[in-house]
Amino acid sequence: MTKEIRKQYRLVWYLMGAILIIDQVVKILVKTHMHIGEEIPLIGNWCLLHFIENEGFAFGMSLGGSIGKIILTLFRLVASGLLIWFLINQMKKGIRKPLAICLGLIIVGALGNVIDSCFYGLIFNESYYNVAQLFPPEGGYAPLLQGRVVDMFYFPIIETEWPSWVPFVGGQHFLFFNAIFNVADAAITIGTIWLIVDMLFFAENKKKEGRLQTLEANSDKK
């Protein structure tokens, strides 16, 4: 990659680095100042820090057992490496900067959770009843590649019950938004949504502009 191309996409790398640092700083602060299940209101009762740890995918989805955990972590490592290679390759070809940012958000989100899975089990002890210690003398709570991902942001914006007349769910408890996530999860979600929107609308517009410019150029030649 030439110096000019690196300069053109410098914002993408800076953004990825900033998000990765923020993600890890927040996780380490939560891990070393809260125990699992502890909750701190940020804005009323609908914006909370609620510390949990999960074994697998974003938003608490999991793949069970030690073998499943190792497979999942290795998959994340390989996928992250392939995405980084793809992003660099596309930058060399002159990918549009908004599209590069989308891919960068997805990559840095994956990397943020990979760090937890790879190393948090080695460098922290358990957080179930006390706050965890960084680099405890007795060692961490899990071997390499078997750490748990730290989640903390919780937005139970609407909590109510379904009206009794609603089929199937009438009278049942309803909570929106009940997922607990971290900065890395948010980056993946924003990058994915942005990528879909870009591909559906902006990429097609760019293609149309390119076709119009080609037609105009051919017309001028005639």
ABEGO torsion letter per residue (X at the ends): XBAAAAAAAAAAAAAAAAAAAAAAAAAAAAAAABBBGBBBBABEAABBBBBBBBABBBGGBBBBEAAAAAAAAAAAAAAAAAAAAAAAAAAAAGBBAAAAAAAAAAAAAAAAAAAAAAAAAAABBBAAABBBBBGBAAEBABBBGABBBBBABBBBABBBBBBAABBGABGBBBBOBABBBBAAAAAAAAAAAAAAAAAAAAAAAAAAAAAAAAAAAAAAAX
